[in-house]
Amino acid sequence: MNKRPRRNRKNSAIRAMVEETKLGAENLIYPIFIEDGKSVKSEIKSLPNNFRWSLDTLLPEMENCINLGINSFVLFPAVKEALKDKNASYSYANDNFYLKAIHRIKTEFPQIALMSDVAMDPYSSDGHDGLVKNGLILNDETLPILGQMSLAQAQAGIDILGPSDMMDGRVGFLRELLDQNNYKEVSIMSYTAKYASAFYGPFRDALDSAPKNGDKKTYQMNPANKKEAYIEAQLDIEEGADMIMVKPATCYLDIIHMLKEKFDIPITAYNVSGECAMIYAACEKGWLDYDSSMSEMLLSIRRAGADGILTYFAKDFALLLNK
């Protein structure tokens, strides 16, 4: 036998030398939930080891993560029901705690990459990502609201806007608005192929942001569709996206791989709450080993082609790397 592949596996040094896929803390983006208040650190029941934080408790936690090598974060607001309305007007209000948190975080940690969430659902009394009228989610009427939200976040100091709403044309609308207002350096990481997935449950628990009526299938993508992701990516890139995202990740590795093969633009993937919750639950039962199953899941997303991975495992994986 002239070819014996096992020779390249015979010890750990050789295995490391020929390893094709590298995954480090620099590839991870840590999603964090924040709420108004003080001394808050409230665990999310359906997403163990993840919390809602108030700003005072969050800042030391972020410093711990930075010391572990995590330098990219995405911030999600948990908004009180009394502050929500049909037009998501609190999203750009002067007293918005989320905007104040962005400013404070970037003041404390100017070196990090801080990404926002741009969609109506955290602030909407209807719980939808777009404006609802007569039971319909209106596309074009939603864009100016997303624009006001984005300008407020840019003014607060955000590095990367994350439009997660899946409205048609929003990337181009936001890019033009940002440029007109001298925010040319603010990046857009578009949720390009965001599927109408069953794996978002714990996230919606964390933010109390589930739709009050209906579902999100008229704007999020059909899980059966692959070519449609290519169309969405092509449009977002033409409209000025700096990075494009696939969400969820592990059930859509083929989509990540396809977009990586076809486009010369950074590809990110969201390892969503339900995907992580499955690992947490199985490990709690003793059915899986946490460190190895978490690592394998993240590695599969990276191997498929993701340059950056949004994952609730970010801190635990960084801790594992630092052992």
Secondary structure, 3 states (H helix, E strand, C coil): CCCCHHHHHCCHHHHHHCCCCCCCHHHEEEEEEEECCCCCEEEECCEEEEEEECHHHHHHHHHHHHHCCCCEEEEEEECCHHHCECCCHHHHCCCCHHHHHHHHHHHHCCCCEEECCECCCCCECCCCCCEEECCEEECCCCHHHHHHHHHHHHHHCCCEECECCCCCCHHHHHHHHHHHCCCCCCEEEEEEEEECCCCCHHHHHHHCCCCCCCCCCCCCECCCCCHHHHHHHHHHHHHCCCEEEEECCHHHHHHHHHHHHHCCCCEEEEECHHHHHHHHHHHHCCCCCHHHHHHHHHHHHHHHCCCEEEECCHHHHHHHHHC
